[in-house]
Amino acid sequence: MKRKKLFLILFPLILGVLIYVVYRSRNLFYFKIIKSHSLFYDQIIEIRKVAWTYRKFFPLWVVYSLPDGLWLFSFGAALLIDRIFYLFHFFLFTGIYIFMVGFEFVQKYLGGHGSLIGTYDPLDILFFTIGYISIVIISKFLHKKDNITKRQITLENKKNELIYDFKIIVIFSILSVLPTLF
Protein backbone atom coordinates (compact mmCIF):
# COMPACT_ATOMS: atom_id res chain seq x y z
CA MET A 1 0.00 0.00 0.00
CA LYS A 2 2.84 2.40 0.76
CA ARG A 3 4.16 2.18 -2.82
CA LYS A 4 0.72 2.96 -4.22
CA LYS A 5 0.35 5.88 -1.84
CA LEU A 6 3.77 7.24 -2.69
CA PHE A 7 3.05 6.93 -6.42
CA LEU A 8 -0.37 8.62 -6.08
CA ILE A 9 1.24 11.50 -4.18
CA LEU A 10 4.47 12.03 -6.13
CA PHE A 11 3.54 11.30 -9.74
CA PRO A 12 0.80 13.97 -10.08
CA LEU A 13 2.79 16.42 -7.98
CA ILE A 14 5.94 16.04 -10.10
CA LEU A 15 3.89 16.20 -13.31
CA GLY A 16 2.30 19.47 -12.15
CA VAL A 17 5.68 20.97 -11.24
CA LEU A 18 7.10 19.89 -14.62
CA ILE A 19 4.24 21.65 -16.40
CA TYR A 20 5.04 24.79 -14.42
CA VAL A 21 8.77 24.59 -15.11
CA VAL A 22 8.46 23.76 -18.81
CA TYR A 23 5.46 25.81 -19.93
CA ARG A 24 4.85 28.61 -17.48
CA SER A 25 6.60 31.95 -17.07
CA ARG A 26 10.25 32.10 -16.11
CA ASN A 27 9.21 34.55 -13.39
CA LEU A 28 7.58 31.82 -11.32
CA PHE A 29 9.40 30.72 -8.20
CA TYR A 30 9.96 27.13 -9.36
CA PHE A 31 11.93 28.38 -12.33
CA LYS A 32 13.90 30.83 -10.17
CA ILE A 33 14.94 27.97 -7.89
CA ILE A 34 16.21 26.00 -10.87
CA LYS A 35 17.99 29.02 -12.27
CA SER A 36 19.85 29.77 -9.05
CA HIS A 37 20.48 26.25 -7.70
CA SER A 38 20.56 23.85 -10.59
CA LEU A 39 23.47 22.26 -12.32
CA PHE A 40 21.01 21.42 -15.07
CA TYR A 41 19.89 24.97 -15.88
CA ASP A 42 21.17 24.83 -19.47
CA GLN A 43 19.50 21.47 -20.07
CA ILE A 44 16.21 22.79 -18.70
CA ILE A 45 16.42 25.79 -21.04
CA GLU A 46 16.90 23.37 -23.95
CA ILE A 47 13.97 21.23 -22.78
CA ARG A 48 11.83 24.39 -22.59
CA LYS A 49 12.79 25.33 -26.15
CA VAL A 50 11.85 21.90 -27.49
CA ALA A 51 8.69 21.75 -25.38
CA TRP A 52 7.56 25.17 -26.60
CA THR A 53 7.53 23.91 -30.16
CA TYR A 54 4.82 21.46 -29.04
CA ARG A 55 3.00 23.96 -26.83
CA LYS A 56 0.48 24.77 -29.57
CA PHE A 57 -0.80 21.19 -29.41
CA PHE A 58 -1.87 21.55 -25.76
CA PRO A 59 -5.04 23.35 -24.81
CA LEU A 60 -4.59 26.20 -22.32
CA TRP A 61 -6.17 24.17 -19.52
CA VAL A 62 -3.24 21.71 -19.59
CA VAL A 63 -0.83 24.50 -18.74
CA TYR A 64 -2.99 26.66 -16.48
CA SER A 65 -5.60 24.45 -14.76
CA LEU A 66 -4.38 20.85 -14.81
CA PRO A 67 -1.56 21.51 -12.29
CA ASP A 68 -4.17 22.72 -9.77
CA GLY A 69 -6.15 19.50 -10.08
CA LEU A 70 -2.97 17.42 -9.85
CA TRP A 71 -1.94 19.30 -6.69
CA LEU A 72 -5.32 18.66 -5.03
CA PHE A 73 -5.24 15.00 -6.11
CA SER A 74 -1.80 14.57 -4.51
CA PHE A 75 -2.96 16.36 -1.38
CA GLY A 76 -5.93 14.01 -1.16
CA ALA A 77 -3.75 10.95 -1.68
CA ALA A 78 -1.55 12.05 1.22
CA LEU A 79 -4.54 12.62 3.51
CA LEU A 80 -6.84 9.75 2.54
CA ILE A 81 -4.83 6.67 1.60
CA ASP A 82 -3.69 4.12 4.18
CA ARG A 83 -5.50 5.75 7.10
CA ILE A 84 -7.22 4.18 10.08
CA PHE A 85 -9.68 7.02 10.68
CA TYR A 86 -10.72 7.42 7.04
CA LEU A 87 -13.99 9.25 7.65
CA PHE A 88 -12.28 11.99 9.65
CA HIS A 89 -9.71 12.50 6.89
CA PHE A 90 -12.42 12.47 4.25
CA PHE A 91 -14.18 15.39 5.98
CA LEU A 92 -10.87 17.21 6.45
CA PHE A 93 -10.05 16.82 2.76
CA THR A 94 -13.57 17.87 1.77
CA GLY A 95 -13.07 21.04 3.82
CA ILE A 96 -9.82 21.73 1.98
CA TYR A 97 -11.55 21.20 -1.37
CA ILE A 98 -14.36 23.60 -0.39
CA PHE A 99 -11.77 26.14 0.76
CA MET A 100 -9.93 25.92 -2.57
CA VAL A 101 -13.12 26.37 -4.59
CA GLY A 102 -14.12 29.27 -2.33
CA PHE A 103 -10.69 30.83 -2.76
CA GLU A 104 -11.15 30.65 -6.51
CA PHE A 105 -14.27 32.80 -6.11
CA VAL A 106 -12.30 35.22 -3.93
CA GLN A 107 -9.93 35.57 -6.87
CA LYS A 108 -12.90 36.48 -9.04
CA TYR A 109 -13.63 39.58 -6.98
CA LEU A 110 -10.25 40.51 -5.47
CA GLY A 111 -7.68 38.95 -7.79
CA GLY A 112 -6.58 39.50 -11.31
CA HIS A 113 -3.69 38.86 -13.64
CA GLY A 114 -0.45 39.56 -11.83
CA SER A 115 -2.04 39.85 -8.40
CA LEU A 116 -0.65 37.93 -5.45
CA ILE A 117 -3.83 35.92 -4.91
CA GLY A 118 -4.15 34.89 -8.53
CA THR A 119 -6.70 35.02 -11.30
CA TYR A 120 -10.17 33.47 -11.30
CA ASP A 121 -10.64 30.65 -13.77
CA PRO A 122 -13.71 28.40 -13.81
CA LEU A 123 -11.53 25.64 -15.30
CA ASP A 124 -9.51 25.65 -12.07
CA ILE A 125 -12.72 24.80 -10.22
CA LEU A 126 -13.43 22.04 -12.72
CA PHE A 127 -9.96 20.53 -12.26
CA PHE A 128 -10.12 20.87 -8.48
CA THR A 129 -13.40 18.96 -8.66
CA ILE A 130 -12.00 16.27 -10.97
CA GLY A 131 -8.96 15.86 -8.69
CA TYR A 132 -11.19 15.73 -5.61
CA ILE A 133 -13.65 13.18 -6.99
CA SER A 134 -10.90 11.00 -8.50
CA ILE A 135 -8.87 10.64 -5.32
CA VAL A 136 -11.97 10.16 -3.16
CA ILE A 137 -13.08 7.24 -5.36
CA ILE A 138 -9.59 5.71 -5.46
CA SER A 139 -9.03 6.14 -1.72
CA LYS A 140 -12.43 4.71 -0.85
CA PHE A 141 -11.68 1.66 -3.01
CA LEU A 142 -8.27 1.21 -1.37
CA HIS A 143 -9.72 1.78 2.10
CA LYS A 144 -12.20 -1.05 1.60
CA LYS A 145 -9.23 -3.36 1.03
CA ASP A 146 -7.62 -2.28 4.33
CA ASN A 147 -8.23 -4.69 7.17
CA ILE A 148 -8.48 -2.30 10.09
CA THR A 149 -8.84 -4.10 13.40
CA LYS A 150 -10.35 -2.75 16.60
CA ARG A 151 -6.88 -2.88 18.15
CA GLN A 152 -5.75 -0.21 15.68
CA ILE A 153 -8.45 2.24 16.77
CA THR A 154 -6.60 3.90 19.64
CA LEU A 155 -6.02 7.42 20.86
CA GLU A 156 -2.33 7.00 20.12
CA ASN A 157 -3.05 6.18 16.47
CA LYS A 158 -5.50 9.10 16.29
CA LYS A 159 -2.82 11.43 17.66
CA ASN A 160 -0.23 10.10 15.20
CA GLU A 161 -2.61 10.61 12.27
CA LEU A 162 -3.40 14.17 13.40
CA ILE A 163 0.31 15.00 13.60
CA TYR A 164 0.78 13.51 10.13
CA ASP A 165 -2.20 15.57 8.87
CA PHE A 166 -0.66 18.75 10.24
CA LYS A 167 2.65 18.03 8.50
CA ILE A 168 0.90 17.25 5.20
CA ILE A 169 -1.21 20.42 5.37
CA VAL A 170 1.90 22.55 6.02
CA ILE A 171 3.87 20.91 3.19
CA PHE A 172 1.06 21.21 0.63
CA SER A 173 0.30 24.78 1.72
CA ILE A 174 3.90 25.71 1.04
CA LEU A 175 3.78 23.90 -2.31
CA SER A 176 0.64 25.81 -3.26
CA VAL A 177 2.26 29.18 -2.55
CA LEU A 178 5.64 28.51 -4.20
CA PRO A 179 4.57 29.14 -7.81
CA THR A 180 3.25 32.61 -6.97
CA LEU A 181 6.33 33.87 -5.13
CA PHE A 182 8.38 36.45 -7.00
N, C-alpha and C positions, 0 to 999 in steps of 0.2 A: 504493500500500500504506500510506503514511503516514496518509492520510485515514481509511482503514478502521481502522487501529490507534488513531488518536486518538479516533475515534467509539466503538470498543469499550472504550476506557479511560474516557472522560469521560461518555458517556451513562449507563451504569449507576451510576457513582460519583455523578453529580449527582442522579439519581433517588433513590438511597439517602439522600443528604443531605437532599433535599426531603422525603422521608418522615419523617425525623427532625425536621426543622424544623416541619413542618405538623402531624404527629400525635403526636409524643412529648412528654414532659414539658418544661416551660419551664425546668426546672433543668439540662437537659443543656447541655454546653459550647457546642454549635453555636448554640443559641438565645441564650445569654449573649453570644456574639460579636455576633450581630445586634442584640441589645438595646443594647449599648454602642458599636457602631461603625457602625450602619447609618442611612442617611438614610431608609430605607424601612421603618423599624420599625412605623409605624402601618399601612402597607399590609400588612405581613406579619401583623399582628394581625388585620386584616380577612380576609385569606386564610384564616387559621387558623379564624376563626369560621365562615366559609362551608364550609370543608373539614370541620369537625367535624359539620356537619349531615348530611354524607354518610358519616361514619365508620362508622355502623352497617351500611353495605352492604359494608364490607371485613372479611374474616375477620382474626382477630388475627395470623395469620402474616404478613400483608402489612405490618403495622406493626412487628412485633417480630422476625421472622426473615428476611424478604425482603432487608432492607438488608445483612445479613451475607453472603448469597449474592451480591448485587450487588457488594459490596466485594471478595470473593474472585475473582469473575469479572473485575473491572477489574484486579486485581493480576495475574492470570494473563495477561490481554491485554498488559499492560506487559512481562511477563517472556518471553512465548512468541512473540509475533508479530513478524515481520520480523527474525529472528535467524539468524546463520550457524551457531552451535553449538546447534541446537535441542535435541538430546538432553540436553545438559548442563542447559539451562534447564528442560526437562521434569522432570528429576529434582529440581532445586532447587525448582520449584513444587510437585511432589508432596510433598516434605519439608515445605513450608509448609502445605499442605493437611492432612497428617498431624498437624502441630503444632497447627493450629487445632481439629481434631477432638479431639485429646488434651486441649487446654486446656478444651474444653467439658466433658470428663469431670472435670477438676480442679474446675471450677465446681460439679459435682454434689456433691462431697465437701467443698469448702472455701468455696464461694461461697454466695450467697443473695441475696434481694431487698435492694437497697440496699448490697450489699458492693462493694468496689472492683473485685474480679475478675469480678463479674457473676453471673448466675443461669443454671443449667443448663436447657437446653431441647432436647429431641430434635429439634424442628423446625429449630433452628439447624444441627444436624448434617446434616439432610436438605438444607437450602438451601446449605450449604457444598458438599455432594456434587453437587448439581445445578449450581452455579456452576463447580465444578471440572471435571466431565465436559463441560459445554457448551463451556467455553473450550478445553479440550484437543482436542475434536473440531474446533472452528472453526480453531484454530491449526494443527492437523495438516493440515487441508484447505488452508489458506493457505500453509503451508510447502511442500507438494507443488508449488505453483505457482511458488515461488521458484526461480530458476535460479542456484544457488550454484556458483561455479566454484572450482577448486583454488587459484586465485590469491587468493581471498578467505580461505582457511583459513591464517591466519598468527598468529603469537604476538601481534602488534600488535592485530589484530582481537579476539583472545581477551581481551587485557588491557582493551581498550576496552569489550567486553561485560561483563566482570567489574566494572568501575568503574560502568557503567550499572546493573547489577544491584544493587550496593551502594546507589546513590542511590535506586533504586525501592524497595528493602526499607526504607530509612530513611523515605522519604515515606509509604509505606503503613502502616508501623508507627505513625507519628505519627497518621495518619488513623484508625487503629483505636482509638487511645487517646482521641482528642479527645471522643467522645460521653460518655465516663465521667468526665471531669474535672468537678469541682464548683467 
